[in-house]
């Protein structure tokens, strides 16, 4: 009997510890379940997400042979750095040709403007000739009128002397002088009338010359306009040649890392040929593909906790920037058409863009394509 009691006393502590351990395990399970349920009520998470960034293809805009490559694979470059240089000798020659053509066009404009000034001077001289001819006509007409008065006066004198001569009251010499005066006055009128005709002919010739001068001046003005348009065209050619020359230098459009470099010195490259890529590190974001049943309470601006697989001990912060307007399957090469064939309902994924708020930390080197887990605080 004594041995039995000792055995019972030894087993008693185990019987006491077992319920305690079971209770603790049950409490821990309940606490874990409570945390999971509470977390699920206030958060939506997914593993179907990764880090994204802009990847810029670097391609030339002109054809040429590669002269110098200034970067290496995975090298970091700054915006504005020269990445690559093409052989630009032929482009420089084209620029010089365009500059020479522009100078020639400028000289041509000066010549045409000089001709225009000469045409204007000629037109002014012709205008002066017209004024002079008109004045000459008026003077000739006045002279004719004055001569006619002298003819009338000489005729009256002749008539008086003729009567006196017939009455023997005047001498033969006086009669002859009166007759000569009359005939001279009549001939003077005829001469002056011819002068009026000559002056009128001169005026007509001056007017015709003025018309020709105006036509010539108009033609010269048109030539000046065309020459000035020629200058603008040649200047545009110079600007285009300078632009083409600048294309011989490939410049980094943003900060980032060189990747997939596929070019060598001396290689002939064509416009649009991708020589390398530039991974923009100025901005990183996350594309998280949530199930359509998860986005009911998602709104732009909600806080997001991000766990990067490469750094499991650190939690990054983020915010929802936008929710895509269509599911991912709508952008596939062959989108599903539920109106054909047998229908099988599949839960769709909707991409959500999440901005990383602390992606510039030097301690954590984030790269495009890294897998992440995201949790959105929806409530």
Backbone torsions as a table, in degrees:
resi	resn	phi	psi	omega
1	UNK	NA	-35.6	-178.2
2	UNK	-67.5	-37.2	179.2
3	UNK	-69.3	-37.2	178.9
4	UNK	-64.1	-42.0	179.4
5	UNK	-64.7	-38.3	179.1
6	UNK	-64.3	-38.2	179.4
7	UNK	-67.0	-40.3	179.8
8	UNK	-64.7	-42.1	179.3
9	UNK	-64.8	-33.3	179.3
10	UNK	-71.1	-33.2	-178.8
11	UNK	-81.5	-15.5	-176.6
12	UNK	-62.0	-42.6	178.4
13	UNK	-60.6	-36.0	180.0
14	UNK	-66.7	-40.7	179.4
15	UNK	-65.0	-26.9	179.2
16	UNK	-80.2	-40.5	-176.2
17	UNK	-70.1	-37.6	-175.9
18	UNK	-58.2	-48.8	177.9
19	UNK	-63.5	-34.8	-179.8
20	UNK	-65.0	-45.3	179.6
21	UNK	-64.2	-41.6	179.0
22	UNK	-63.0	-40.6	178.5
23	UNK	-64.2	-42.0	179.0
24	UNK	-63.4	-42.1	179.0
25	UNK	-64.2	-41.9	178.1
26	UNK	-63.5	-41.9	178.1
27	UNK	-63.0	-42.1	178.6
28	UNK	-64.2	-40.6	178.7
29	UNK	-64.2	-43.1	178.1
30	UNK	-63.2	-41.4	178.3
31	UNK	-64.3	-41.7	178.2
32	UNK	-63.6	-44.0	179.0
33	UNK	-64.3	-40.0	178.5
34	UNK	-62.4	-43.7	178.9
35	UNK	-63.3	-42.6	-179.9
36	UNK	-63.8	-44.0	-178.9
37	UNK	-66.3	-43.6	178.3
38	UNK	-62.8	-41.7	178.7
39	UNK	-63.0	-43.5	-178.8
40	UNK	-66.9	-29.0	179.6
41	UNK	-73.3	-26.6	-174.2
42	UNK	-112.9	-4.6	-176.1
43	UNK	-138.3	151.1	169.9
44	UNK	-124.4	125.3	-177.1
45	UNK	-127.9	163.7	177.2
46	UNK	-158.2	149.8	173.5
47	UNK	-95.6	-10.9	-177.0
48	UNK	-82.6	72.1	-177.3
49	UNK	-156.9	155.4	179.3
50	UNK	-154.8	163.4	179.5
51	UNK	-78.1	139.2	-180.0
52	UNK	-124.3	157.0	172.3
53	UNK	-156.0	165.1	176.3
54	UNK	-75.6	129.8	176.4
55	UNK	-115.1	112.0	-173.2
56	UNK	-97.6	120.5	174.7
57	UNK	-74.3	135.4	178.7
58	UNK	-101.4	116.1	-177.6
59	UNK	-140.1	144.8	178.5
60	UNK	-74.9	160.7	177.3
61	UNK	-107.0	-6.5	176.5
62	UNK	-134.4	159.3	177.2
63	UNK	-82.4	145.8	177.4
64	UNK	174.2	173.1	177.2
65	UNK	-94.4	138.6	-179.1
66	UNK	-69.1	124.7	-178.6
67	UNK	-97.6	-50.8	-177.9
68	UNK	-140.4	138.2	172.2
69	UNK	-114.2	122.3	-172.9
70	UNK	-98.1	-2.2	-174.7
71	UNK	-127.6	164.1	175.8
72	UNK	-122.1	168.0	178.0
73	UNK	-59.7	133.8	178.1
74	UNK	68.2	13.3	177.6
75	UNK	-77.9	141.1	177.7
76	UNK	-87.0	133.4	179.9
77	UNK	-127.0	157.8	177.1
78	UNK	-101.6	157.0	176.6
79	UNK	-60.1	129.1	-178.8
80	UNK	96.6	-10.0	177.3
81	UNK	-68.8	145.8	176.9
82	UNK	-80.8	123.6	-178.0
83	UNK	-92.3	-41.9	-171.9
84	UNK	-155.7	149.8	178.8
85	UNK	-128.2	133.3	174.8
86	UNK	-94.7	159.9	174.8
87	UNK	-64.1	117.8	-171.7
88	UNK	-110.9	15.7	-176.5
89	UNK	-64.9	-44.2	179.6
90	UNK	-66.8	-32.6	178.0
91	UNK	-68.8	-36.1	177.3
92	UNK	-66.2	-38.5	178.1
93	UNK	-64.0	-42.3	178.4
94	UNK	-62.5	-37.0	177.8
95	UNK	-65.3	-43.0	178.1
96	UNK	-62.6	-41.2	177.2
97	UNK	-60.9	-41.5	179.5
98	UNK	-66.1	-38.3	179.0
99	UNK	-65.2	-42.9	178.6
100	UNK	-62.6	-42.9	178.9
101	UNK	-62.7	-37.3	178.8
102	UNK	-66.4	-40.7	178.0
103	UNK	-65.2	-40.5	177.5
104	UNK	-61.9	-40.2	177.9
105	UNK	-65.0	-37.4	177.0
106	UNK	-64.2	-41.9	177.9
107	UNK	-64.6	-37.9	178.9
108	UNK	-63.4	-37.2	177.7
109	UNK	-63.6	-41.7	179.2
110	UNK	-62.0	-41.3	178.8
111	UNK	-63.7	-45.0	-178.5
112	UNK	-65.5	-38.2	177.6
113	UNK	-66.0	-37.0	176.3
114	UNK	-62.4	-42.9	176.5
115	UNK	-62.3	-36.2	178.9
116	UNK	-65.7	-39.7	177.6
117	UNK	-64.7	-39.8	177.8
118	UNK	-64.1	-40.3	178.5
119	UNK	-64.2	-39.1	178.2
120	UNK	-65.0	-41.1	179.0
121	UNK	-64.8	-40.8	178.3
122	UNK	-63.5	-40.7	179.0
123	UNK	-65.0	-37.2	178.0
124	UNK	-65.7	-40.8	179.3
125	UNK	-64.7	-40.2	178.9
126	UNK	-65.7	-39.3	177.4
127	UNK	-61.3	-39.6	177.2
128	UNK	-64.5	-38.3	178.4
129	UNK	-63.2	-38.1	178.7
130	UNK	-64.2	-44.4	179.4
131	UNK	-61.8	-43.1	-179.9
132	UNK	-63.5	-42.5	179.7
133	UNK	-63.8	-41.5	178.5
134	UNK	-63.0	-41.4	177.7
135	UNK	-64.9	-38.4	178.4
136	UNK	-62.8	-39.9	178.0
137	UNK	-62.6	-45.8	180.0
138	UNK	-61.8	-41.2	179.4
139	UNK	-64.6	-43.6	-179.8
140	UNK	-63.3	-40.9	178.4
141	UNK	-63.8	-40.1	178.1
142	UNK	-63.7	-39.4	178.3
143	UNK	-64.6	-38.2	178.0
144	UNK	-62.6	-44.5	179.7
145	UNK	-62.4	-41.1	179.1
146	UNK	-65.4	-39.7	179.3
147	UNK	-65.6	-37.6	178.0
148	UNK	-64.2	-35.5	175.9
149	UNK	-64.3	-41.4	178.2
150	UNK	-65.3	-36.4	177.1
151	UNK	-62.5	-44.8	179.2
152	UNK	-61.3	-44.3	-178.8
153	UNK	-65.3	-43.3	179.9
154	UNK	-65.8	-36.0	179.2
155	UNK	-66.9	-43.0	178.8
156	UNK	-63.5	-41.9	178.1
157	UNK	-63.2	-40.9	179.7
158	UNK	-61.8	-42.9	179.8
159	UNK	-62.0	-42.4	179.8
160	UNK	-64.2	-46.3	-179.6
161	UNK	-66.0	-31.2	178.3
162	UNK	-65.0	-42.4	177.5
163	UNK	-64.3	-44.9	179.9
164	UNK	-63.4	-38.7	-179.7
165	UNK	-65.3	-40.9	179.4
166	UNK	-65.5	-30.2	178.6
167	UNK	-89.5	6.7	-178.9
168	UNK	59.5	27.4	176.8
169	UNK	-97.3	-9.3	177.9
170	UNK	-127.1	152.7	-177.2
171	UNK	-83.0	166.1	177.5
172	UNK	-62.6	-36.6	-178.0
173	UNK	-65.7	-40.7	179.3
174	UNK	-66.3	-39.3	179.2
175	UNK	-64.4	-45.1	-179.9
176	UNK	-63.6	-38.4	-180.0
177	UNK	-65.5	-42.6	179.3
178	UNK	-63.9	-39.9	178.8
179	UNK	-64.9	-43.7	-179.4
180	UNK	-64.4	-38.8	178.9
181	UNK	-63.3	-41.3	179.9
182	UNK	-64.7	-47.5	-178.5
183	UNK	-65.7	-37.3	178.4
184	UNK	-64.6	-40.7	179.6
185	UNK	-64.7	-40.2	179.6
186	UNK	-65.0	-42.8	177.8
187	UNK	-65.1	-35.2	178.2
188	UNK	-63.0	-39.3	177.7
189	UNK	-61.6	-43.3	180.0
190	UNK	-62.8	-40.1	179.2
191	UNK	-64.5	-45.5	-178.7
192	UNK	-66.2	-35.4	175.6
193	UNK	-64.5	-36.0	173.8
194	UNK	-63.2	-39.3	178.4
195	UNK	-62.2	-38.5	176.4
196	UNK	-61.1	-42.5	179.1
197	UNK	-63.9	-40.2	178.4
198	UNK	-63.7	-43.9	180.0
199	UNK	-63.0	-39.7	177.8
200	UNK	-65.1	-38.7	176.9
201	UNK	-64.4	-40.9	177.4
202	UNK	-62.3	-41.2	178.4
203	UNK	-62.3	-44.0	179.5
204	UNK	-61.9	-42.4	178.9
205	UNK	-63.9	-40.6	179.3
206	UNK	-64.8	-39.0	178.7
207	UNK	-65.6	-40.7	176.9
208	UNK	-63.7	-41.9	178.2
209	UNK	-64.5	-37.2	178.5
210	UNK	-64.1	-41.4	177.9
211	UNK	-61.9	-42.9	178.2
212	UNK	-64.1	-38.9	179.9
213	UNK	-66.0	-39.7	177.9
214	UNK	-64.7	-40.7	177.4
215	UNK	-62.4	-42.8	179.0
216	UNK	-64.6	-42.2	179.9
217	UNK	-64.1	-38.5	177.3
218	UNK	-63.9	-42.9	178.1
219	UNK	-62.6	-40.6	178.7
220	UNK	-66.1	-38.1	177.2
221	UNK	-61.3	-40.5	176.7
222	UNK	-63.9	-40.3	177.5
223	UNK	-62.5	-38.2	177.9
224	UNK	-63.0	-44.7	179.5
225	UNK	-61.7	-43.9	178.8
226	UNK	-63.4	-39.7	179.6
227	UNK	-65.4	-39.1	178.4
228	UNK	-67.3	-38.1	174.6
229	UNK	-62.7	-37.7	176.8
230	UNK	-60.8	-39.2	177.5
231	UNK	-62.1	-44.5	179.6
232	UNK	-61.1	-40.3	179.2
233	UNK	-64.9	-44.2	179.8
234	UNK	-66.0	-35.9	177.4
235	UNK	-66.7	-37.2	175.5
236	UNK	-63.0	-37.7	176.8
237	UNK	-64.3	-37.7	177.2
238	UNK	-64.4	-45.9	179.6
239	UNK	-61.3	-40.6	180.0
240	UNK	-66.1	-41.1	179.2
241	UNK	-64.7	-38.9	176.2
242	UNK	-64.1	-40.1	178.3
243	UNK	-64.0	-43.6	178.2
244	UNK	-61.8	-38.1	178.2
245	UNK	-64.7	-38.3	179.3
246	UNK	-65.4	-27.2	179.9
247	UNK	-69.8	-12.3	177.0
248	UNK	-69.5	-14.6	-180.0
249	UNK	-111.9	120.1	178.0
250	UNK	-91.7	120.2	-173.2
251	UNK	-109.5	142.3	178.1
252	UNK	-67.6	122.7	-179.2
253	UNK	-79.0	-11.2	-178.5
254	UNK	-162.2	171.9	172.3
255	UNK	-73.0	143.3	177.4
256	UNK	167.9	-169.9	-177.2
257	UNK	-113.3	138.0	176.1
258	UNK	-73.3	134.6	-179.8
259	UNK	-143.7	150.8	175.9
260	UNK	54.3	46.4	177.3
261	UNK	-68.7	124.1	-175.8
262	UNK	-136.6	61.6	-178.7
263	UNK	-154.2	149.1	180.0
264	UNK	-132.2	155.8	176.8
265	UNK	-62.2	135.6	-178.5
266	UNK	90.2	-6.2	-179.2
267	UNK	-76.0	139.3	174.9
268	UNK	-84.7	121.8	-178.9
269	UNK	-116.0	152.5	-178.3
270	UNK	-114.7	158.7	178.4
271	UNK	-58.4	133.7	178.9
272	UNK	85.9	-6.1	179.6
273	UNK	-74.5	122.6	-177.5
274	UNK	-75.6	119.1	-178.0
275	UNK	-97.3	-29.6	179.8
276	UNK	-167.7	175.8	176.1
277	UNK	-123.4	153.2	177.9
278	UNK	-121.3	113.3	-179.3
279	UNK	-85.4	110.6	-177.0
280	UNK	-71.4	120.3	178.7
281	UNK	-105.3	9.7	-179.5
282	UNK	-74.4	-22.1	179.9
283	UNK	-149.7	126.9	175.4
284	UNK	-118.5	148.1	174.7
285	UNK	-146.3	174.6	-177.2
286	UNK	-120.4	135.5	170.4
287	UNK	-106.1	111.6	-179.3
288	UNK	-109.1	126.6	-177.5
289	UNK	-99.3	95.4	-179.3
290	UNK	-87.4	151.4	172.3
291	UNK	-66.6	151.4	-178.8
292	UNK	-63.5	-21.3	178.8
293	UNK	-80.8	-3.9	-177.0
294	UNK	-101.3	-12.5	-169.1
295	UNK	-97.5	8.6	-176.6
296	UNK	-56.2	-42.4	-174.7
297	UNK	-105.4	10.6	-179.3
298	UNK	-80.8	135.7	179.6
299	UNK	-135.9	152.7	175.8
300	UNK	-63.3	133.5	178.3
301	UNK	100.7	-8.7	179.5
302	UNK	-68.8	145.9	180.0
303	UNK	-71.7	147.6	-178.3
304	UNK	-135.1	136.3	171.8
305	UNK	-100.8	132.7	-173.8
306	UNK	-122.4	129.8	174.0
307	UNK	-115.8	118.8	178.4
308	UNK	-92.2	131.6	-178.0
309	UNK	-58.0	-32.7	-178.4
310	UNK	-71.9	-22.7	-179.2
311	UNK	-132.9	74.6	-173.4
312	UNK	-67.8	-18.7	-176.6
313	UNK	-90.4	1.7	-178.0
314	UNK	-124.2	138.3	178.0
315	UNK	-107.6	121.4	178.0
316	UNK	-91.7	154.4	179.8
317	UNK	-102.9	147.4	177.9
318	UNK	-154.0	174.0	176.9
319	UNK	-140.9	147.5	177.1
320	UNK	-71.4	124.7	176.8
321	UNK	-92.6	-41.6	-177.8
322	UNK	-165.4	160.9	175.5
323	UNK	-119.0	128.2	-175.6
324	UNK	-62.5	146.3	-174.2
325	UNK	-79.2	-6.2	-179.8
326	UNK	-145.5	158.7	177.8
327	UNK	-72.1	163.6	-179.3
328	UNK	-63.9	-33.3	-177.0
329	UNK	-66.9	-24.9	179.5
330	UNK	-68.4	-19.0	179.6
331	UNK	-101.6	6.6	179.3
332	UNK	-73.9	165.0	-178.5
333	UNK	-61.3	-40.6	177.9
334	UNK	-125.3	84.5	-178.7
335	UNK	-63.3	147.6	-178.6
336	UNK	-67.1	141.1	176.1
337	UNK	-120.2	102.4	-174.8
338	UNK	-69.7	-10.9	-179.8
339	UNK	-81.8	-5.4	-178.6
340	UNK	-120.1	143.8	175.1
341	UNK	71.6	-167.2	178.5
342	UNK	-78.8	138.6	-178.3
343	UNK	-93.4	127.4	174.0
344	UNK	-127.5	116.5	-177.4
345	UNK	-71.4	125.7	179.8
346	UNK	-124.1	132.9	177.7
347	UNK	-66.3	124.7	-176.0
348	UNK	-87.9	156.6	177.0
349	UNK	-108.7	137.7	179.3
350	UNK	-119.4	118.7	-179.6
351	UNK	-68.1	135.2	176.8
352	UNK	-122.0	128.1	-179.8
353	UNK	-90.8	127.0	-177.8
354	UNK	-121.4	126.7	178.4
355	UNK	-84.6	131.5	174.3
356	UNK	-83.6	125.8	-176.4
357	UNK	-88.8	-20.7	-177.5
358	UNK	-129.3	46.2	-178.3
359	UNK	-84.2	-1.9	-177.1
360	UNK	-98.2	10.3	-179.5
361	UNK	-68.0	130.4	178.9
362	UNK	-71.7	-17.6	-176.6
363	UNK	-75.5	-27.7	-175.8
364	UNK	-120.2	119.4	-176.9
365	UNK	-94.8	96.9	-177.7
366	UNK	-91.0	141.5	-178.8
367	UNK	-130.4	149.8	177.8
368	UNK	-62.3	137.7	179.3
369	UNK	96.0	-8.4	179.2
370	UNK	-65.1	141.4	176.7
371	UNK	-78.2	139.2	179.3
372	UNK	-138.9	159.1	169.5
373	UNK	-110.4	132.7	-179.7
374	UNK	-122.0	147.3	177.0
375	UNK	-134.3	118.8	-178.6
376	UNK	-97.0	128.7	176.3
377	UNK	-82.8	98.0	-176.5
378	UNK	-87.2	-18.1	179.9
379	UNK	-137.8	NA	NA
